[in-house]
Amino acid sequence: MRIYTVHIAPGAGANGREARVAFVKEGFCWPAFFFNWVWALFKGMWITALLLFVASMAVGAAVQGLHLSEQAQSVASLIYFILIGLFANDLLRWELARRGYREVGVVAARNLAAAEQRAFERLPALAGA
C-alpha cells in the first residue's frame, strides 16, 4: 500500500469551477533522484528547480574544490541525490501550499488510480467540490 496526501486548489467547486485535486505520494521519489531539477521543471516548480540546479552546481564545485578522491566525490554526489529523492515529494507539497492548495486528507491505496477513487468516495471536501 502506498500513502498519498490529497490537496485541493483554492476556490475549487466555487461558482461552478471544476475541482483541481493533486495527489502526492509519500516516500522516495525516483524521478527526482535521477533528474532532480528537471523533475522540478516538469512539475512546474520553477523556484524549486532553480534552487536544485544551483545546489547541484554547488555540490559539484564543492567536491571538486575540496580535491576529494573520485570515490569520495561519487559518494558525496550520491548522498546529494538520495536527499533529493527523499525530500522531493515534501518540496512538491510545499509548492502546492505556496500556490494556495490545502491538504484535505490522506489516502492509502495500491496505486494512484485506486487512491483517486478512494479519495472521491470518502473525503467530503472533495464530494462538495
N, CA and C atoms as a LAMMPS dump frame, in Angstrom:
ITEM: TIMESTEP
0
ITEM: NUMBER OF ATOMS
387
ITEM: BOX BOUNDS ff ff ff
-5.0000000000000000e+02 5.0000000000000000e+02
-5.0000000000000000e+02 5.0000000000000000e+02
-5.0000000000000000e+02 5.0000000000000000e+02
ITEM: ATOMS id mol type element x y z
1 1 1 N 0.834 -1.193 0
2 1 2 C 0 0 0
3 1 3 C 0.873 1.249 0
4 2 1 N 0.462 2.192 -0.771
5 2 2 C 1.134 3.493 -0.804
6 2 3 C 0.231 4.513 -0.123
7 3 1 N 0.866 5.525 0.437
8 3 2 C 0.146 6.605 1.1
9 3 3 C 0.227 7.849 0.214
10 4 1 N -0.907 8.512 0.027
11 4 2 C -0.979 9.735 -0.759
12 4 3 C -1.629 10.826 0.077
13 5 1 N -1.091 12.042 -0.004
14 5 2 C -1.791 13.18 0.573
15 5 3 C -2.625 13.805 -0.539
16 6 1 N -3.796 14.311 -0.17
17 6 2 C -4.735 14.86 -1.136
18 6 3 C -4.807 16.368 -0.918
19 7 1 N -4.617 17.12 -1.987
20 7 2 C -4.6 18.585 -1.925
21 7 3 C -5.619 19.127 -2.914
22 8 1 N -6.355 20.159 -2.486
23 8 2 C -7.368 20.757 -3.346
24 8 3 C -7.029 22.223 -3.573
25 9 1 N -7.259 22.676 -4.802
26 9 2 C -6.912 24.045 -5.205
27 9 3 C -7.83 25.055 -4.53
28 10 1 N -7.346 26.287 -4.373
29 10 2 C -8.197 27.318 -3.781
30 10 3 C -9.379 27.649 -4.694
31 11 1 N -10.546 27.797 -4.097
32 11 2 C -11.741 28.153 -4.858
33 11 3 C -12.323 27.028 -5.676
34 12 1 N -11.813 25.816 -5.51
35 12 2 C -12.325 24.695 -6.29
36 12 3 C -13.78 24.443 -5.917
37 13 1 N -14.601 24.271 -6.904
38 13 2 C -16.01 23.992 -6.678
39 13 3 C -16.847 25.25 -6.507
40 14 1 N -16.207 26.395 -6.313
41 14 2 C -16.943 27.64 -6.158
42 14 3 C -17.355 28.17 -7.526
43 15 1 N -18.547 28.693 -7.62
44 15 2 C -19.054 29.286 -8.863
45 15 3 C -18.989 28.313 -10.038
46 16 1 N -19.216 27.059 -9.768
47 16 2 C -19.225 26.07 -10.832
48 16 3 C -17.859 25.672 -11.354
49 17 1 N -16.793 26.138 -10.685
50 17 2 C -15.441 25.761 -11.131
51 17 3 C -15.179 24.296 -10.838
52 18 1 N -14.495 23.668 -11.75
53 18 2 C -14.126 22.272 -11.561
54 18 3 C -13.034 22.18 -10.507
55 19 1 N -13.116 21.167 -9.667
56 19 2 C -12.118 20.986 -8.612
57 19 3 C -10.802 20.529 -9.213
58 20 1 N -9.724 21.171 -8.781
59 20 2 C -8.384 20.717 -9.142
60 20 3 C -7.812 20.038 -7.912
61 21 1 N -7.538 18.77 -8.056
62 21 2 C -7.065 17.968 -6.936
63 21 3 C -5.701 17.401 -7.293
64 22 1 N -4.774 17.468 -6.335
65 22 2 C -3.438 16.909 -6.533
66 22 3 C -3.204 15.813 -5.503
67 23 1 N -2.632 14.731 -5.951
68 23 2 C -2.263 13.618 -5.081
69 23 3 C -0.745 13.549 -5.051
70 24 1 N -0.173 13.519 -3.844
71 24 2 C 1.28 13.46 -3.699
72 24 3 C 1.621 12.209 -2.892
73 25 1 N 2.423 11.36 -3.486
74 25 2 C 2.82 10.094 -2.857
75 25 3 C 3.818 10.351 -1.735
76 26 1 N 3.677 9.612 -0.664
77 26 2 C 4.664 9.64 0.406
78 26 3 C 5.835 8.75 0.002
79 27 1 N 7.008 9.103 0.472
80 27 2 C 8.152 8.237 0.245
81 27 3 C 9.122 8.753 -0.796
82 28 1 N 10.011 7.879 -1.182
83 28 2 C 11.11 8.207 -2.084
84 28 3 C 10.581 8.5 -3.484
85 29 1 N 11.152 9.503 -4.134
86 29 2 C 10.744 9.898 -5.487
87 29 3 C 11.887 9.571 -6.461
88 30 1 N 11.742 8.472 -7.169
89 30 2 C 12.794 8.045 -8.098
90 30 3 C 13.03 9.03 -9.237
91 31 1 N 11.998 9.619 -9.837
92 31 2 C 12.27 10.595 -10.904
93 31 3 C 13.104 11.778 -10.399
94 32 1 N 12.848 12.24 -9.187
95 32 2 C 13.625 13.354 -8.636
96 32 3 C 15.058 12.915 -8.334
97 33 1 N 15.229 11.678 -7.938
98 33 2 C 16.569 11.144 -7.677
99 33 3 C 17.411 11.189 -8.951
100 34 1 N 16.829 10.759 -10.065
101 34 2 C 17.582 10.693 -11.309
102 34 3 C 17.661 12.019 -12.063
103 35 1 N 16.609 12.82 -11.986
104 35 2 C 16.527 14.023 -12.823
105 35 3 C 16.269 15.285 -12.02
106 36 1 N 16.725 15.39 -10.799
107 36 2 C 16.33 16.376 -9.793
108 36 3 C 15.746 17.688 -10.308
109 37 1 N 16.508 18.609 -10.821
110 37 2 C 15.941 19.906 -11.196
111 37 3 C 15.077 19.807 -12.449
112 38 1 N 15.339 18.841 -13.323
113 38 2 C 14.491 18.634 -14.496
114 38 3 C 13.114 18.128 -14.049
115 39 1 N 13.084 17.255 -13.052
116 39 2 C 11.826 16.785 -12.478
117 39 3 C 11.019 17.968 -11.94
118 40 1 N 11.689 18.87 -11.242
119 40 2 C 11.006 20.038 -10.683
120 40 3 C 10.432 20.916 -11.8
121 41 1 N 11.172 21.094 -12.881
122 41 2 C 10.649 21.857 -14.02
123 41 3 C 9.42 21.189 -14.611
124 42 1 N 9.471 19.868 -14.752
125 42 2 C 8.351 19.113 -15.297
126 42 3 C 7.111 19.276 -14.425
127 43 1 N 7.286 19.387 -13.12
128 43 2 C 6.175 19.565 -12.179
129 43 3 C 5.727 21.019 -12.081
130 44 1 N 6.404 21.929 -12.783
131 44 2 C 6.042 23.338 -12.741
132 44 3 C 6.534 24.06 -11.501
133 45 1 N 7.551 23.524 -10.879
134 45 2 C 8.101 24.088 -9.651
135 45 3 C 9.334 24.919 -10.003
136 46 1 N 9.133 26.115 -10.539
137 46 2 C 10.216 26.912 -11.103
138 46 3 C 11.235 27.334 -10.05
139 47 1 N 10.775 27.812 -8.916
140 47 2 C 11.696 28.245 -7.853
141 47 3 C 12.499 27.054 -7.342
142 48 1 N 11.82 25.952 -7.099
143 48 2 C 12.498 24.749 -6.622
144 48 3 C 13.503 24.247 -7.653
145 49 1 N 13.136 24.286 -8.93
146 49 2 C 14.049 23.848 -9.991
147 49 3 C 15.31 24.697 -9.991
148 50 1 N 15.138 25.998 -9.861
149 50 2 C 16.296 26.89 -9.822
150 50 3 C 17.176 26.588 -8.613
151 51 1 N 16.551 26.396 -7.45
152 51 2 C 17.32 26.087 -6.24
153 51 3 C 18.044 24.744 -6.356
154 52 1 N 17.384 23.752 -6.935
155 52 2 C 18.021 22.449 -7.122
156 52 3 C 19.168 22.527 -8.118
157 53 1 N 19.001 23.32 -9.171
158 53 2 C 20.078 23.496 -10.145
159 53 3 C 21.289 24.147 -9.482
160 54 1 N 21.041 25.215 -8.716
161 54 2 C 22.138 25.898 -8.016
162 54 3 C 22.789 24.949 -7.003
163 55 1 N 21.981 24.177 -6.283
164 55 2 C 22.53 23.225 -5.308
165 55 3 C 23.372 22.156 -6.003
166 56 1 N 22.934 21.692 -7.166
167 56 2 C 23.715 20.697 -7.922
168 56 3 C 25.074 21.259 -8.325
169 57 1 N 25.058 22.491 -8.796
170 57 2 C 26.318 23.134 -9.184
171 57 3 C 27.208 23.353 -7.952
172 58 1 N 26.609 23.732 -6.846
173 58 2 C 27.379 23.969 -5.618
174 58 3 C 28.004 22.675 -5.097
175 59 1 N 27.247 21.596 -5.124
176 59 2 C 27.795 20.304 -4.684
177 59 3 C 28.944 19.894 -5.594
178 60 1 N 28.747 20.053 -6.905
179 60 2 C 29.81 19.715 -7.846
180 60 3 C 31.06 20.543 -7.63
181 61 1 N 30.879 21.845 -7.416
182 61 2 C 32.027 22.727 -7.183
183 61 3 C 32.705 22.407 -5.857
184 62 1 N 31.901 22.085 -4.849
185 62 2 C 32.471 21.791 -3.524
186 62 3 C 33.32 20.53 -3.549
187 63 1 N 32.823 19.481 -4.188
188 63 2 C 33.613 18.244 -4.208
189 63 3 C 34.861 18.403 -5.07
190 64 1 N 34.779 19.224 -6.105
191 64 2 C 35.972 19.489 -6.912
192 64 3 C 36.957 20.359 -6.141
193 65 1 N 36.435 21.378 -5.46
194 65 2 C 37.288 22.315 -4.736
195 65 3 C 37.978 21.701 -3.536
196 66 1 N 37.377 20.682 -2.967
197 66 2 C 37.987 20.023 -1.812
198 66 3 C 39.044 19 -2.217
199 67 1 N 39.215 18.79 -3.504
200 67 2 C 40.205 17.845 -4.039
201 67 3 C 40.025 16.459 -3.43
202 68 1 N 38.777 16.016 -3.407
203 68 2 C 38.476 14.685 -2.892
204 68 3 C 38.818 13.635 -3.941
205 69 1 N 38.986 12.421 -3.481
206 69 2 C 39.215 11.323 -4.423
207 69 3 C 37.942 11.107 -5.237
208 70 1 N 38.079 10.395 -6.338
209 70 2 C 36.912 10.136 -7.182
210 70 3 C 35.838 9.369 -6.431
211 71 1 N 36.259 8.448 -5.575
212 71 2 C 35.287 7.682 -4.798
213 71 3 C 34.542 8.597 -3.826
214 72 1 N 35.252 9.498 -3.166
215 72 2 C 34.617 10.425 -2.227
216 72 3 C 33.679 11.376 -2.962
217 73 1 N 34.071 11.817 -4.166
218 73 2 C 33.206 12.672 -4.968
219 73 3 C 31.923 11.932 -5.343
220 74 1 N 32.069 10.676 -5.715
221 74 2 C 30.896 9.875 -6.074
222 74 3 C 29.971 9.681 -4.884
223 75 1 N 30.551 9.413 -3.722
224 75 2 C 29.749 9.231 -2.507
225 75 3 C 29.02 10.521 -2.149
226 76 1 N 29.702 11.654 -2.231
227 76 2 C 29.079 12.948 -1.913
228 76 3 C 27.93 13.236 -2.881
229 77 1 N 28.145 12.974 -4.149
230 77 2 C 27.089 13.192 -5.141
231 77 3 C 25.913 12.246 -4.903
232 78 1 N 26.206 11.008 -4.594
233 78 2 C 25.149 10.034 -4.323
234 78 3 C 24.326 10.452 -3.111
235 79 1 N 24.982 10.925 -2.067
236 79 2 C 24.264 11.396 -0.876
237 79 3 C 23.348 12.563 -1.239
238 80 1 N 23.845 13.491 -2.05
239 80 2 C 23.025 14.617 -2.503
240 80 3 C 21.785 14.115 -3.24
241 81 1 N 21.956 13.196 -4.193
242 81 2 C 20.829 12.692 -4.969
243 81 3 C 19.845 11.907 -4.1
244 82 1 N 20.345 11.161 -3.13
245 82 2 C 19.464 10.439 -2.21
246 82 3 C 18.627 11.424 -1.394
247 83 1 N 19.243 12.495 -0.919
248 83 2 C 18.499 13.512 -0.162
249 83 3 C 17.416 14.152 -1.025
250 84 1 N 17.731 14.429 -2.284
251 84 2 C 16.721 14.988 -3.185
252 84 3 C 15.568 14.004 -3.342
253 85 1 N 15.87 12.735 -3.553
254 85 2 C 14.822 11.72 -3.694
255 85 3 C 13.963 11.588 -2.446
256 86 1 N 14.587 11.722 -1.285
257 86 2 C 13.847 11.604 -0.029
258 86 3 C 12.911 12.785 0.213
259 87 1 N 13.336 13.979 -0.155
260 87 2 C 12.571 15.175 0.178
261 87 3 C 11.798 15.773 -0.995
262 88 1 N 11.856 15.163 -2.173
263 88 2 C 11.217 15.733 -3.361
264 88 3 C 9.71 15.884 -3.191
265 89 1 N 9.046 14.878 -2.677
266 89 2 C 7.597 14.981 -2.519
267 89 3 C 7.222 16.009 -1.457
268 90 1 N 8.081 16.207 -0.471
269 90 2 C 7.836 17.278 0.5
270 90 3 C 7.976 18.642 -0.164
271 91 1 N 8.933 18.767 -1.067
272 91 2 C 9.075 20.008 -1.826
273 91 3 C 7.845 20.244 -2.701
274 92 1 N 7.291 19.194 -3.266
275 92 2 C 6.074 19.318 -4.066
276 92 3 C 4.904 19.768 -3.194
277 93 1 N 4.784 19.21 -2.002
278 93 2 C 3.731 19.645 -1.074
279 93 3 C 3.907 21.119 -0.71
280 94 1 N 5.154 21.536 -0.479
281 94 2 C 5.437 22.937 -0.156
282 94 3 C 4.993 23.833 -1.317
283 95 1 N 5.295 23.423 -2.532
284 95 2 C 4.91 24.206 -3.701
285 95 3 C 3.393 24.296 -3.825
286 96 1 N 2.698 23.196 -3.587
287 96 2 C 1.241 23.228 -3.641
288 96 3 C 0.676 24.166 -2.581
289 97 1 N 1.228 24.121 -1.374
290 97 2 C 0.776 25.017 -0.299
291 97 3 C 1.049 26.47 -0.672
292 98 1 N 2.177 26.723 -1.287
293 98 2 C 2.53 28.077 -1.709
294 98 3 C 1.533 28.592 -2.753
295 99 1 N 1.008 27.7 -3.571
296 99 2 C 0.02 28.07 -4.589
297 99 3 C -1.394 28.165 -4.027
298 100 1 N -1.553 27.878 -2.74
299 100 2 C -2.862 28.005 -2.107
300 100 3 C -3.634 26.708 -1.97
301 101 1 N -3.07 25.608 -2.432
302 101 2 C -3.739 24.321 -2.246
303 101 3 C -3.782 24.012 -0.748
304 102 1 N -4.841 23.33 -0.341
305 102 2 C -4.893 22.906 1.055
306 102 3 C -4.997 21.387 1.108
307 103 1 N -4.349 20.832 2.099
308 103 2 C -4.383 19.387 2.258
309 103 3 C -5.703 19.01 2.906
310 104 1 N -6.433 18.098 2.27
311 104 2 C -7.75 17.73 2.776
312 104 3 C -7.82 16.288 3.273
313 105 1 N -6.762 15.547 3.1
314 105 2 C -6.812 14.183 3.591
315 105 3 C -5.615 13.357 3.182
316 106 1 N -5.63 12.142 3.679
317 106 2 C -4.595 11.156 3.388
318 106 3 C -5.304 9.88 2.968
319 107 1 N -4.798 9.244 1.924
320 107 2 C -5.427 8.049 1.379
321 107 3 C -4.366 6.97 1.211
322 108 1 N -4.725 5.75 1.558
323 108 2 C -3.844 4.597 1.329
324 108 3 C -4.452 3.752 0.215
325 109 1 N -3.635 3.428 -0.778
326 109 2 C -4.109 2.615 -1.896
327 109 3 C -2.913 1.973 -2.583
328 110 1 N -3.179 1.017 -3.45
329 110 2 C -2.084 0.303 -4.107
330 110 3 C -1.467 1.104 -5.254
331 111 1 N -2.244 2.045 -5.847
332 111 2 C -1.714 2.886 -6.925
333 111 3 C -2.496 4.197 -6.966
334 112 1 N -2.103 5.095 -7.854
335 112 2 C -2.727 6.415 -7.922
336 112 3 C -4.201 6.337 -8.303
337 113 1 N -4.539 5.489 -9.25
338 113 2 C -5.942 5.376 -9.674
339 113 3 C -6.832 4.926 -8.519
340 114 1 N -6.367 3.96 -7.763
341 114 2 C -7.14 3.486 -6.612
342 114 3 C -7.214 4.563 -5.532
343 115 1 N -6.144 5.331 -5.374
344 115 2 C -6.148 6.422 -4.393
345 115 3 C -7.162 7.487 -4.787
346 116 1 N -7.215 7.817 -6.071
347 116 2 C -8.19 8.804 -6.534
348 116 3 C -9.608 8.323 -6.277
349 117 1 N -9.878 7.077 -6.613
350 117 2 C -11.222 6.525 -6.407
351 117 3 C -11.581 6.56 -4.929
352 118 1 N -10.683 6.117 -4.086
353 118 2 C -10.943 6.089 -2.648
354 118 3 C -11.151 7.5 -2.098
355 119 1 N -10.359 8.441 -2.556
356 119 2 C -10.481 9.815 -2.062
357 119 3 C -11.818 10.427 -2.434
358 120 1 N -12.248 10.236 -3.679
359 120 2 C -13.511 10.821 -4.109
360 120 3 C -14.702 10.157 -3.43
361 121 1 N -14.54 8.902 -3.019
362 121 2 C -15.619 8.219 -2.311
363 121 3 C -15.709 8.64 -0.847
364 122 1 N -14.565 8.898 -0.222
365 122 2 C -14.543 9.06 1.24
366 122 3 C -14.339 10.451 1.772
367 123 1 N -13.781 11.359 0.999
368 123 2 C -13.482 12.685 1.537
369 123 3 C -14.602 13.659 1.206
370 124 1 N -15.303 14.14 2.224
371 124 2 C -16.44 15.032 1.97
372 124 3 C -16.031 16.359 1.321
373 125 1 N -14.824 16.835 1.573
374 125 2 C -14.381 18.1 0.975
375 125 3 C -14.305 17.976 -0.545
376 126 1 N -13.983 16.801 -1.045
377 126 2 C -13.916 16.593 -2.491
378 126 3 C -15.296 16.381 -3.091
379 127 1 N -16.163 15.756 -2.332
380 127 2 C -17.521 15.498 -2.835
381 127 3 C -18.259 16.82 -3.038
382 128 1 N -18.012 17.781 -2.168
383 128 2 C -18.658 19.081 -2.297
384 128 3 C -18.082 19.904 -3.435
385 129 1 N -16.833 19.631 -3.788
386 129 2 C -16.18 20.385 -4.869
387 129 3 C -16.579 19.795 -6.202
